[in-house]
Amino acid sequence: MKSIYHFNFEDLKVYQKAIEFVELVHQQLNDFPKIENYRLSAQFARAADSIAFNTAEGSGSSDASFLNYLRIARDSSRECVAATTKAYLRNYISFEQSENNRSLLVEINKMLSSLMKHLKNKPT
């Protein structure tokens, strides 16, 4: 169900994709061993959340400020690549899950880069 209260950043495709990714990650984290609760699981969850959070938070700022938030979101997406790799190497996720994460992260990175390029080239 769509809320009657709407924020402009919710229309950004990169934000929508980031939300999709973070929900996928949180489903995967349910299968991680308890020993990882305050280690890899927590770090992975924070990094995945950070992509959507920074995109949303920065969207209401100046273009220069938004660019900084998008850089942080992009850095967080790269952190998720490392977390995906560690999760796969520790057999917490399957190869297929790892590849799906990576595919979504590549797409998110491209979207973030495209939005950043648009903001940099936007006439002031």
N, C-alpha and C positions, 0 to 999 in steps of 0.2 A: 504494500500500500504506500502510495506517495504522500508525503506530508503536504499540508496546505501552507506550511511555513518553509519558504525556499530561500537558499543562499546562492548567489551567482557562481561561486566556486564549484557547486555541485554539478554544474553543466560542463565543467572541464572533463574531457575524456580521460586525461591522465589521472585526475582525482578518482574517477569511477573505476579505472583499471587498478589503481593503488588500493582501493577499498576491496575489490575482488581479490587481489593478491593477499592482503592482510587476513581476510577471512579464510582463505585457503591455508595460510601458514598456521593460523590458530587451530584449524582442524588437525593439521599434521602434528602440532605440538601435543595434542591429547595422547598421542601414541609414544611420546618420548618417555624414557624412564624418569622416575622421581628424582634421581640423583642430579638430573639436569635442570630441575626447577629454578634454581638460582644461578645457573650458569648459562649454558647454551640456549635453553628454552627462553629464559628471560631476555637475553641479549637479542635473540632472533625476533622475539615479539616486539621489543622496543624499536629495533631497526625497521621492521615491516610497518609498524604503526607510524613511524617518523616520516615515511614517504607521504602518506595521506595527510598527516597532521601539518607538515611544513608546507605542503601545497595549499591546503586550506588557509592556514594562518597567514601566509605571505600574500595571498590573493587580494586582500583588502588594503595592501600597502602601495607605496609608490613603485614604479617599475624597477628602480634600482634595488629597492628593498626586496621586492618579489624575486628578483634574480638571485639574491643571496639565499632566500628560503628554498628556491628551486635547486641551488647548488647543494644545500644540505640534504634535500630529498634525494638528489642523485647520488650523493655519497652514501646515504643510508641504503639505497638500492644495491650499491656495490657491496656494502656490508652484508646484505642478504645473500649475495652470491657466495661469499665466504661461509656464512652460516649454513647455506644449503649444502655446500661441499663437505663441511664438517659433519652435518647430519647424515649425509649419504655414506661417508667413510666410516661412521660409527654404526651403520646399519639401522638408523632410526627412520629413514625414508628409503623408498625403493628408487631404482634408477629412473623409472618412469616419472615418479614424483619430482625427482631432482631435475629432470629434463623439462618438466612442465613449469617448475619454479623458474628455471633459467630462461625459458621461452618468454614467460610473462615479464621477467626482469629486463630482458633485452627490449621488449616492446615498451615498457615503462621508461627505460633509459632513452630510447629514441624519441618518445613523446616529450619527455622533459627537455631533451636537447633541442628539439624543434621549438618548443615554447620559449626556451631561453633565447634562441636565435631570433625568434620573432620579437621578443621584448628588446633585445639589443639593437635590432634594426628599425625599431619603431621610431618614427619622427617625433621629436620632442616639442 
